[in-house]
């Protein structure tokens, strides 16, 4: 750890002691510091520029953060903000399960960071070009390619929720840089529960969806909603074994995964209204059951922006709605229809 990195940690610790009233904000920044300053090896390289990002994150929160005074807030509100990330590219790559081995994975559709490859790490993602509606989100998102009767379907933009899990009152911590998450089971041999993978249709749909794809009304598209776990063990960034995060229970986060992070809910649709002949990529050359749906994520957010939104929207149970621009500025709960279509930004 560099001298500058140690100084950053020292200043955060001093703030915890001297400013009890700002304890939660300082703790959130300290979580970012741990992620930036070397936790997880190559996935969170500690450097002077990373140290400055931590300090910048803390200044953003201390300086007032995000203006949410006009948005609904309080114990009964679902703390949430959203962004949209358009389809970027397709490749048989996987930076979590096949790191450093291009061409050996199932075929994936990639969203967000436009340069995601099998060798992507936190340091290569943060600040990169992205298809998301906020340029602060250069994270990598990917899901298996969906085929219909053997023909690849190109997905629409992904709508991504960042929320406090439903029926929850625990404190929500900021996402550590480089955190890897996988939602769903690529080895599933039966339909997964709809609390993880739920198939539905675009437009207004009742209920939570179904465990497998079903036919949709003419003029609508097949859609899937994949919900990520939100309880982190507090130290492990690597997600290949799917052990660093678990799903919250009715009792909250378990003792071995005590740190609650924002729950990511990923929605994406494809231009077909029928479920007939749908398969998912399972290797570079094999297609198989839609039961294996899953989504992967590596956190490449600008730490100051995401920390400010987590504090202003999730920690305070505020409905912030879509976020756009370089600072991930929220536009309120009624502005979904006004959010611009996602396109590459830098």
C-alpha positions in Angstrom: 0.0 0.0 0.0 1.4 3.4 -1.0 2.1 6.2 1.5 -0.7 8.2 -0.1 -3.1 5.3 0.3 -2.2 5.0 4.0 -2.8 8.7 4.5 -6.3 8.5 2.9 -7.2 5.7 5.3 -5.8 7.6 8.2 -7.8 10.7 7.4 -11.0 8.7 7.1 -10.3 7.0 10.5 -9.8 10.5 12.1 -13.1 11.7 10.7 -14.8 8.7 12.3 -13.4 9.7 15.7 -13.9 13.4 15.5 -17.3 13.7 13.7 -19.8 11.2 15.2 -22.6 13.0 13.4 -21.1 12.1 10.0 -20.1 8.6 11.0 -22.3 6.8 8.4 -20.9 8.9 5.5 -17.3 8.3 6.6 -17.9 4.6 6.9 -19.4 4.5 3.4 -16.3 6.3 2.1 -14.1 3.9 4.0 -15.8 0.9 2.3 -14.8 2.5 -1.1 -11.3 3.0 0.2 -10.9 -0.7 1.0 -12.1 -1.6 -2.5 -9.8 0.9 -4.2 -6.7 0.2 -2.2 -5.9 -3.3 -3.1 -8.7 -5.7 -1.9 -9.0 -8.5 -4.5 -5.6 -8.2 -6.2 -5.7 -7.2 -9.8 -9.4 -6.4 -9.6 -8.9 -3.4 -7.3 -5.4 -2.1 -7.8 -4.3 0.5 -5.3 -2.8 3.6 -6.8 -2.4 7.3 -6.1 -5.3 8.1 -8.6 -7.5 5.6 -6.7 -6.7 7.3 -3.4 -7.7 10.6 -5.0 -11.0 9.0 -6.1 -11.7 8.0 -2.5 -11.0 11.6 -1.3 -13.2 12.9 -4.1 -16.0 10.6 -3.1 -15.9 11.8 0.5 -15.9 15.4 -0.6 -18.9 14.9 -2.9 -20.9 13.4 0.0 -19.7 16.0 2.5 -20.5 18.8 0.1 -24.2 18.0 0.0 -24.2 15.1 -2.5 -27.4 14.8 -4.5 -30.4 17.2 -4.3 -33.5 15.0 -3.6 -35.7 17.4 -1.7 -38.6 17.2 -4.2 -38.6 13.4 -4.4 -40.8 11.1 -2.2 -38.9 9.8 0.8 -39.3 8.2 4.2 -39.7 4.7 5.8 -42.5 3.7 3.4 -40.7 4.6 0.2 -38.6 2.1 -1.8 -35.2 3.7 -1.9 -34.2 3.4 -5.6 -32.4 4.9 -8.5 -32.1 3.5 -12.1 -30.1 3.7 -15.2 -30.3 2.2 -18.7 -27.4 0.5 -20.5 -27.8 -0.3 -24.2 -26.4 -3.4 -25.8 -22.7 -2.9 -26.7 -21.3 -6.1 -28.3 -21.4 -9.9 -28.3 -18.4 -12.2 -27.6 -17.7 -15.7 -26.2 -15.9 -14.0 -23.2 -16.4 -14.0 -19.5 -14.2 -11.8 -17.3 -15.3 -13.6 -14.1 -15.6 -17.3 -14.9 -13.1 -17.4 -17.8 -10.8 -14.5 -16.9 -7.9 -14.1 -19.3 -9.2 -16.8 -21.7 -11.0 -15.1 -24.6 -13.2 -17.2 -26.8 -13.7 -20.0 -24.3 -16.9 -18.9 -22.7 -20.5 -19.2 -23.8 -21.6 -16.3 -26.0 -22.6 -13.2 -24.0 -24.4 -10.0 -24.8 -22.5 -7.1 -23.1 -24.0 -3.8 -21.9 -22.4 -0.7 -20.3 -18.6 -0.6 -20.8 -17.9 -0.8 -24.5 -14.5 -2.3 -24.1 -15.4 -5.3 -21.8 -13.3 -8.4 -22.7 -12.3 -11.6 -21.0 -9.4 -9.6 -19.3 -11.4 -6.7 -18.0 -10.7 -5.5 -14.4 -11.8 -2.6 -12.3 -8.9 -0.5 -13.4 -9.7 -1.0 -17.0 -13.4 -0.3 -16.5 -13.7 2.8 -14.4 -13.9 5.9 -16.5 -14.2 4.0 -19.7 -16.7 4.6 -22.5 -20.2 3.3 -21.7 -23.6 2.8 -23.3 -25.3 3.7 -20.0 -27.4 6.9 -19.5 -25.0 8.1 -16.9 -21.3 8.3 -18.0 -20.5 7.7 -14.3 -21.5 4.0 -14.8 -18.7 2.3 -16.8 -19.5 -1.1 -15.2 -19.5 -4.3 -17.2 -22.8 -6.3 -17.4 -23.3 -9.4 -19.5 -25.9 -12.1 -20.0 -26.0 -15.2 -22.3 -27.1 -14.7 -25.9 -30.7 -15.7 -26.5 -31.5 -17.6 -29.7 -34.8 -18.4 -31.4 -34.8 -21.4 -33.6 -31.0 -21.1 -33.8 -31.0 -17.4 -34.7 -29.4 -14.9 -32.4 -31.8 -12.2 -31.0 -30.3 -8.8 -30.3 -31.5 -7.4 -27.0 -32.8 -4.0 -26.3 -31.3 -1.6 -23.6 -31.1 -3.1 -20.1 -33.1 -1.2 -17.4 -31.1 -1.5 -14.1 -32.6 -0.8 -10.7 -30.3 0.1 -7.8 -32.5 -0.3 -4.7 -32.7 -1.0 -1.0 -34.2 -4.6 -0.9 -37.9 -4.7 -0.3 -39.1 -4.8 3.3 -35.7 -3.8 4.6 -34.5 -1.2 7.1 -30.8 -2.1 7.3 -28.1 0.4 6.4 -27.0 0.2 2.8 -23.3 0.5 2.0 -21.7 1.8 -1.1 -20.5 -0.7 -3.7 -16.7 -1.4 -3.5 -14.9 -0.8 -6.8 -14.2 -4.0 -8.7 -16.9 -6.1 -6.9 -18.0 -9.0 -9.0 -21.5 -10.4 -8.8 -23.3 -13.2 -10.5 -27.1 -13.6 -10.3 -28.7 -16.8 -11.5 -27.3 -20.3 -12.2 -25.7 -21.1 -15.5 -25.7 -24.8 -14.6 -29.4 -25.0 -13.6 -31.2 -28.1 -14.7 -34.7 -26.8 -13.7 -36.4 -23.5 -13.7 -35.0 -21.0 -11.1 -37.3 -19.2 -8.6 -38.9 -16.0 -9.8 -37.3 -14.2 -7.0 -34.0 -14.6 -9.0 -35.1 -15.1 -12.7 -38.6 -14.0 -13.8 -39.8 -14.1 -17.4 -42.5 -11.7 -18.5 -43.5 -9.4 -21.4 -43.0 -5.7 -22.0 -45.8 -3.4 -21.2 -47.9 -3.6 -18.1 -47.9 -7.1 -16.7 -49.5 -8.5 -13.6 -47.5 -10.4 -11.0 -43.8 -11.3 -10.9 -43.5 -13.2 -14.1 -43.0 -17.0 -14.6 -40.0 -19.3 -14.2 -39.8 -20.0 -17.9 -40.5 -17.8 -21.0 -44.1 -17.7 -22.2 -45.9 -16.2 -25.2 -46.6 -12.5 -25.1 -49.4 -10.4 -26.8 -48.8 -9.2 -30.3 -46.8 -6.0 -30.2 -44.9 -6.8 -27.0 -41.6 -8.5 -26.4 -40.3 -11.3 -24.2 -38.5 -9.9 -21.2 -36.5 -11.3 -18.2 -35.9 -9.8 -14.8 -32.8 -11.0 -12.9 -32.4 -10.0 -9.3 -28.9 -10.0 -7.7 -28.0 -10.9 -4.1 -27.3 -7.9 -1.8 -25.5 -9.2 1.3 -21.7 -9.0 0.9 -19.1 -10.7 3.1 -17.2 -7.4 3.4 -13.9 -8.5 2.1 -14.0 -10.7 -1.0 -14.5 -9.0 -4.4 -14.1 -12.1 -6.6 -17.5 -13.6 -7.7 -16.4 -16.8 -9.6 -17.6 -19.2 -6.8 -20.7 -17.1 -6.1 -19.8 -17.1 -2.4 -18.9 -13.4 -1.8 -22.6 -12.4 -1.8 -25.8 -14.1 -0.8 -29.5 -13.2 -0.9 -31.0 -11.4 2.1 -33.5 -13.5 4.2 -36.5 -12.3 6.1 -34.2 -11.9 9.1 -31.8 -9.7 7.1 -28.2 -10.3 6.0 -26.6 -13.3 7.7 -23.6 -12.9 10.1 -21.1 -14.2 7.6 -22.3 -11.7 4.9 -23.2 -8.8 7.1 -22.8 -5.8 4.8 -25.8 -4.8 2.8 -25.1 -3.3 -0.6 -27.5 -2.0 -3.2 -29.6 -4.7 -4.7 -29.3 -4.7 -8.5 -32.3 -5.7 -10.6 -31.6 -6.2 -14.3 -34.4 -6.1 -16.9 -33.8 -6.8 -20.6 -36.1 -7.7 -23.5 -35.7 -9.2 -27.0 -37.7 -8.5 -30.2 -40.0 -11.5 -30.2 -43.5 -12.1 -28.8 -43.3 -15.9 -28.7 -41.4 -18.3 -26.5 -41.3 -21.0 -29.1 -37.7 -22.2 -29.9 -35.9 -20.0 -27.4 -32.5 -21.3 -26.2 -29.5 -19.7 -24.4 -25.8 -20.0 -25.3 -24.1 -22.6 -23.0 -20.6 -22.7 -24.6 -18.9 -21.3 -27.7 -20.8 -23.9 -29.8 -23.7 -25.2 -27.8 -27.2 -23.8 -27.1 -29.5 -25.1 -24.3 -32.3 -24.5 -21.9 -33.5 -21.0 -20.8 -33.4 -22.4 -17.3 -29.7 -21.3 -17.2 -30.4 -17.6 -17.5 -28.0 -15.5 -15.4 -26.3 -12.0 -15.4 -22.8 -11.1 -14.5 -21.5 -7.7 -13.2 -18.2 -6.0 -12.4 -18.5 -2.7 -10.6 -16.9 0.1 -12.7 -18.9 3.1 -11.3 -17.2 6.4 -10.6 -17.1 6.0 -6.8 -18.1 9.6 -6.0 -21.2 9.4 -8.1 -22.5 6.0 -7.0 -21.7 6.8 -3.3 -23.6 10.0 -3.4 -26.6 8.3 -5.0 -26.5 5.4 -2.5 -26.4 7.9 0.4 -29.1 10.3 -1.0 -31.5 7.7 -2.4 -31.1 4.3 -0.8 -29.9 5.1 2.7 -32.7 7.7 3.0 -35.4 5.6 1.3 -35.9 8.1 -1.5 -37.4 7.4 -4.9 -34.8 9.1 -7.1 -35.8 7.6 -10.4 -33.5 7.6 -13.5 -30.0 9.1 -13.2 -28.1 10.7 -16.1 -25.1 12.8 -16.9 -21.5 12.7 -15.5 -22.6 13.0 -11.9 -25.5 10.4 -12.1 -28.0 13.1 -11.4 -31.5 11.7 -10.5 -34.6 13.1 -12.1 -37.3 11.8 -9.8 -39.8 8.9 -9.8 -42.0 10.1 -12.6 -39.3 10.7 -15.2 -38.8 7.2 -16.7 -40.6 8.2 -19.9 -38.4 11.3 -20.2 -35.1 9.4 -19.9 -33.2 9.6 -23.2 -32.5 6.4 -25.1 -29.1 5.0 -24.0 -26.2 5.6 -26.4 -22.5 5.5 -26.1 -21.1 8.3 -23.9 -17.7 8.9 -22.5 
